[in-house]
Amino acid sequence: MKKRFLVLILSIAVVLGGSLGLIFTFQTPRGEVIKIINWEDYINPDLITQFEEETGYKIQYDTFSDNEELYTKIKEQKLDYDLAFPSDYMADKLKNDGLIKEEYTTEYFWGVLGIMYDSSKLPEDFFEIYPDFTALFEATDHKGRISMKKSARDSVGAAMLYAFREELKNGEFDVDEVFNMQGFDIENAEFWLEHQGINMSPVYENDEGKFTFIDSEGPYDFGLYWSCDYTAIIDSEENTNENLEFYVPRWTNFWHDNIVVPKYAQNENGAAQFINFLKEHEQENFDYIGYPFDDENYPEFFDEDPDYYAYAIMQDFEIEKESTVNSLMINIMVRTANAQKQNLLWLWILLGVIGTGLAEWFVWWIFNRRKAT
């Protein structure tokens, strides 16, 4: 009888294995857990450990790859995160949709959109030949060796700034209007991103893309990145690339990320304590992440006076435009991947033809050699 009972218990454990693990995971009362969702590698892990030791709270730390994924987790899935780290426009969207508790909202980091590059792989006058975002669309000598952000706003925005570069240069249009597609047709961005996919074969990356620049053996010569990506790499202990640089286009996006308490948070007190803790230890966090600004609050990598640069600020889009931008980004990534597969297919076909020709020649050579002897 005891054996049958034991077998029954073990059988239930096997069938419900995942569920039993879930039960044990949540032995800690919810009020003692702070659930955080953030960008990858966007907080000093030592600070999390220190906070847990000092307060007794347990941190559950999850990551997201882009703002739209974060929005889905909060809006559609109604996940009970206590803290989230959205970018500027997404913080506005969450606020407008009633999905955050406004009294806790505070700024986190800020920076600019630009081009990170390995100077050993580019000529010295590269950005004179290809100013602003031109290199991403015209430097065909580097086809297959560039990366783009898997971020709809940034990649589509860069394409818009490229499409209207002459008008911006002549002062006909305002950078905010162009970047945020206010009165401009998104088909302009679609055209140039499709053109880029064919002529440049870019690889779309999330946060992990920046780590390929840690040494000069990486697959990319340059790519679209945030300034914090650059400083995170150059400040990394693993970095051995002495040729890593960051170029800031004349017209670009100025971004800032925020800390918010989502609507479905269950530990507001713990969230508030963690926000205050980060403020108290912000320098340690800055040093870990690679905060891109000096004490004068200007990017240290600007080649000219900061007043020379014209910034766009991401605006909150209406639902229809947001959907259009996101759909375009997905379609472009699919088309780019398909174009790369097609190019690879033609390469294999070419190699097959060459291989067949060589094989036929070899057979002919052997046959004639034997005939001669």
C-alpha positions in Angstrom: 0.0 0.0 0.0 2.8 2.4 0.9 4.6 1.5 -2.3 1.5 2.2 -4.4 1.0 5.5 -2.6 4.7 6.4 -3.3 4.3 5.5 -6.9 1.2 7.7 -7.1 3.0 10.7 -5.6 6.0 10.2 -7.9 3.7 9.9 -11.0 2.0 13.2 -10.1 5.3 14.8 -9.6 6.5 13.7 -13.1 3.2 14.9 -14.7 3.2 18.2 -12.8 6.9 18.7 -12.7 6.8 22.2 -14.1 3.9 23.2 -11.8 5.6 21.8 -8.7 8.7 23.8 -9.6 6.6 26.9 -9.9 5.1 26.3 -6.5 8.5 26.1 -4.9 9.6 29.2 -6.8 7.0 31.3 -5.2 7.6 30.2 -1.6 8.8 33.8 -1.0 5.8 35.9 -0.2 4.9 38.3 -3.1 5.4 41.3 -0.8 9.0 40.4 -0.3 9.7 40.1 -4.0 10.4 43.0 -6.4 9.7 42.1 -10.0 11.9 44.1 -12.5 11.9 44.1 -16.3 14.7 46.0 -18.0 16.9 46.1 -21.1 19.6 43.5 -21.2 22.8 44.4 -19.2 21.3 47.7 -18.2 22.0 47.7 -14.5 24.9 46.8 -12.3 24.2 43.3 -11.0 26.4 44.0 -7.9 23.8 46.7 -6.9 21.0 44.1 -7.1 22.9 41.8 -4.7 23.7 44.7 -2.4 20.1 45.8 -2.3 18.9 42.3 -1.5 21.4 42.0 1.3 20.5 45.4 2.8 16.8 45.2 2.5 15.9 41.5 2.6 13.9 41.9 -0.6 14.4 39.3 -3.4 14.7 40.7 -7.0 13.2 38.8 -9.9 14.9 40.3 -12.9 13.6 39.8 -16.5 14.7 41.5 -19.8 13.0 42.6 -23.0 14.5 43.2 -26.4 12.5 46.3 -27.5 9.8 48.7 -26.2 7.0 47.0 -28.1 7.7 43.7 -26.4 7.6 45.5 -23.0 4.3 47.1 -24.0 2.7 43.8 -24.9 3.8 42.3 -21.5 2.1 45.1 -19.6 -0.9 45.9 -21.8 -1.9 42.5 -23.2 -0.4 40.0 -20.7 -1.0 42.3 -17.6 2.1 41.0 -16.0 2.7 42.3 -12.4 6.1 43.9 -12.8 6.9 46.4 -10.0 9.5 48.3 -12.1 10.0 48.7 -15.8 12.5 50.7 -17.9 10.8 52.0 -21.1 12.3 54.6 -23.5 10.8 58.1 -23.7 8.1 57.5 -26.3 7.0 54.2 -24.7 6.8 55.8 -21.3 4.5 58.4 -22.8 2.4 55.7 -24.4 2.1 53.7 -21.2 1.1 56.9 -19.4 -1.5 57.8 -22.0 -3.0 54.3 -21.8 -3.2 54.4 -18.0 -0.7 51.6 -17.6 1.8 53.2 -15.2 1.5 54.9 -11.8 2.8 58.4 -12.7 3.9 59.4 -9.2 6.9 57.1 -9.4 8.1 57.9 -12.9 11.7 59.1 -13.1 14.4 59.4 -15.7 17.2 56.8 -15.9 19.7 57.2 -18.8 19.9 59.3 -21.9 22.0 59.5 -25.0 22.0 59.7 -28.8 21.6 57.5 -31.8 24.7 57.1 -34.0 27.1 54.8 -35.8 29.6 52.6 -33.8 32.5 51.5 -36.0 35.9 49.8 -36.0 38.3 52.5 -37.4 40.8 49.8 -38.5 38.2 48.6 -41.1 37.3 52.1 -42.5 39.4 54.8 -44.3 40.1 57.9 -42.3 37.8 60.1 -44.5 34.9 57.6 -44.3 32.5 59.9 -42.6 33.4 62.7 -44.9 32.5 60.5 -47.9 29.5 59.2 -46.1 28.2 61.9 -43.7 25.4 61.5 -41.2 23.5 58.2 -41.8 24.6 57.9 -45.4 27.0 55.1 -44.7 24.2 52.8 -43.6 22.6 53.0 -47.1 25.4 53.8 -49.6 28.7 52.2 -48.4 28.3 49.1 -50.5 32.0 48.1 -50.1 30.9 47.0 -46.7 27.9 44.9 -47.8 27.1 42.1 -45.3 29.3 43.7 -42.6 26.9 46.2 -41.1 24.3 45.9 -38.3 21.1 47.7 -37.7 19.0 48.1 -34.5 16.0 45.7 -34.2 14.2 48.8 -33.0 11.4 50.1 -35.2 11.7 53.8 -34.1 15.5 53.9 -34.5 15.9 52.1 -37.8 12.8 53.7 -39.5 13.8 57.1 -38.0 17.4 56.8 -39.4 15.9 55.9 -42.8 13.6 59.0 -42.7 16.6 61.2 -41.8 18.5 59.8 -44.7 15.6 60.2 -47.1 15.3 63.9 -46.4 19.0 64.6 -45.8 19.2 67.3 -48.4 16.0 69.1 -47.2 17.4 69.0 -43.6 20.7 70.4 -44.8 18.9 73.3 -46.6 16.7 74.0 -43.6 13.5 73.1 -45.4 12.3 70.6 -42.8 12.6 70.3 -39.0 14.5 67.2 -37.7 11.7 66.4 -35.2 9.1 66.4 -37.9 11.1 64.1 -40.2 12.2 61.7 -37.5 8.7 61.3 -36.2 7.0 61.3 -39.6 4.8 64.2 -38.9 3.3 65.0 -42.3 5.8 62.7 -44.1 4.9 59.4 -45.8 6.5 56.4 -44.2 6.9 54.9 -47.7 10.1 57.1 -47.9 11.6 55.0 -45.1 10.3 51.7 -46.6 11.9 52.5 -50.0 15.4 53.1 -48.5 15.2 50.2 -46.0 14.3 47.9 -48.9 17.2 49.4 -50.9 19.5 48.9 -48.0 18.4 45.3 -47.6 19.4 44.5 -51.2 22.6 46.6 -51.5 23.9 46.4 -47.9 22.6 43.1 -46.5 22.5 44.4 -42.9 22.0 42.2 -39.9 19.3 43.3 -37.5 20.5 43.0 -33.9 19.1 43.6 -30.4 21.3 44.5 -27.4 23.6 41.5 -28.0 24.9 43.0 -31.3 27.2 45.5 -29.6 29.3 42.7 -28.0 30.6 41.7 -31.4 32.7 44.8 -31.4 34.7 43.7 -28.3 37.5 42.7 -30.6 38.5 43.5 -34.2 37.6 39.9 -35.3 33.9 40.7 -35.1 31.7 40.3 -38.2 30.7 44.0 -38.5 32.6 47.1 -39.7 30.0 49.5 -38.4 26.4 49.7 -37.4 23.5 51.7 -36.0 23.8 51.8 -32.2 23.0 53.9 -29.1 25.8 55.9 -27.5 25.5 53.8 -24.3 26.3 50.7 -26.5 29.6 52.3 -27.4 30.6 53.3 -23.9 29.5 50.0 -22.4 31.9 48.2 -24.7 34.9 50.6 -24.3 34.5 50.4 -20.5 34.1 46.6 -20.5 36.9 44.5 -19.0 36.6 42.1 -21.9 37.1 44.8 -24.6 40.3 44.4 -26.5 39.3 46.6 -29.5 41.4 49.8 -29.4 39.9 50.9 -32.7 36.3 51.3 -31.6 34.8 54.7 -32.2 31.4 56.3 -32.2 30.1 58.8 -34.8 27.3 61.2 -34.1 25.4 62.3 -37.2 24.5 65.9 -37.7 20.8 65.1 -37.4 19.9 62.3 -35.0 17.7 61.1 -32.2 18.1 62.2 -28.6 16.7 59.5 -26.3 16.1 59.0 -22.6 15.0 55.9 -20.8 12.7 56.0 -17.7 12.0 54.0 -14.6 8.2 53.5 -14.1 5.9 51.5 -11.9 3.4 49.6 -14.1 -0.3 49.5 -13.4 -0.3 45.9 -12.2 2.6 46.2 -9.7 2.0 44.5 -6.4 5.0 45.9 -4.4 5.0 49.7 -4.8 6.8 50.2 -1.5 9.7 47.9 -2.6 9.7 49.5 -6.0 10.1 53.0 -4.4 12.9 51.8 -2.2 14.7 50.3 -5.2 14.4 53.6 -7.2 15.8 55.6 -4.2 18.6 53.0 -3.9 19.6 53.5 -7.6 19.6 57.2 -7.1 22.0 56.8 -4.1 24.3 54.6 -6.1 23.9 56.1 -9.6 27.7 56.6 -10.1 28.4 52.9 -9.6 25.6 52.2 -12.0 26.9 54.7 -14.5 30.4 53.2 -14.3 29.1 49.7 -15.0 26.7 50.6 -17.9 29.1 53.1 -19.5 27.2 56.3 -19.0 28.1 58.3 -22.2 28.4 61.8 -20.8 31.1 63.8 -19.0 30.6 66.1 -16.0 29.4 68.9 -18.3 26.5 66.8 -19.4 27.8 66.7 -23.0 28.7 63.6 -25.0 32.4 63.2 -24.7 32.6 61.8 -28.3 31.2 64.9 -30.0 33.7 66.3 -32.6 32.2 69.7 -32.6 30.3 72.0 -30.2 27.1 70.3 -29.1 25.1 73.2 -30.5 26.1 72.1 -34.0 23.9 69.0 -33.7 20.2 69.0 -34.3 18.2 66.5 -32.2 14.9 64.8 -32.7 12.9 63.8 -29.8 10.7 60.7 -30.1 7.1 61.6 -29.9 4.2 59.4 -28.8 2.6 58.0 -32.0 -1.1 57.5 -32.4 -2.0 53.8 -32.5 -2.4 53.6 -36.3 1.1 55.1 -36.9 2.7 53.0 -34.2 1.2 49.9 -35.8 2.4 51.0 -39.3 6.0 51.6 -38.1 6.2 48.3 -36.3 4.7 46.3 -39.2 7.1 48.0 -41.6 10.1 47.0 -39.4 8.9 43.4 -39.3 8.4 43.3 -43.0 11.8 44.9 -43.7 13.6 42.4 -41.5 11.8 39.5 -43.3 12.5 40.9 -46.7 16.2 41.5 -45.8 16.6 37.9 -44.5 14.9 36.5 -47.6 17.2 38.6 -49.9 20.2 37.3 -48.0 19.0 33.7 -48.4 18.4 34.3 -52.1 21.9 35.7 -52.5 23.3 32.7 -50.6 21.3 30.4 -52.9 22.7 32.0 -56.0 26.2 31.6 -54.5 25.6 27.9 -54.0 24.3 27.6 -57.5 27.4 29.4 -58.8 29.7 27.2 -56.8 27.7 24.2 -58.1 28.2 25.2 -61.7 31.9 25.9 -61.1 32.3 22.5 -59.3 30.5 20.7 -62.1 32.7 22.3 -64.6 35.9 21.4 -62.7 34.7 17.8 -62.3 34.0 17.5 -66.1 37.4 19.0 -66.9 39.1 16.6 -64.5 37.3 13.6 -66.1 38.3 14.9 -69.6 41.9 15.4 -68.4 42.1 11.9 -67.0 40.5 10.4 -70.1 42.9 12.1 -72.5 45.9 11.3 -70.3 45.1 7.6 -70.4 44.4 7.8 -74.1 47.8 9.4 -74.7 49.6 6.7 -72.8 
